[in-house]
Amino acid sequence: MNIYTKLACFVGGALFGSFGVKLLSSKDAKKAYVHVTAAGLRMKDSVMETVTTVQENAADILASAKDMNEARAALEAEETTAASLESDET
């Protein structure tokens, strides 16, 4: 690469950088930032509602599973007691 190409790249980058700063700080850009941020906040609220629903469902499932295990353990204990009573009678 010769020196003129490097100089042209430098000048082009400096001009683009200066123009980019003005573009990013314009009123239209600020409006776009506000819209994007508002959309992000709406999305966050929607996601949090979904997360809350999933957590509630998981808690219900866990409670049902614990109840099922307790009922099963009680049934097994009852069967064990009945079996030991039968073996004691003989």
Summary of the structure (lengths in Angstrom):
residues: 90
radius of gyration: 35.0
end to end distance: 103.2
largest distance: 108.4
contacts: 172
relative contact order: 0.04
helix: 94%
strand: 0%
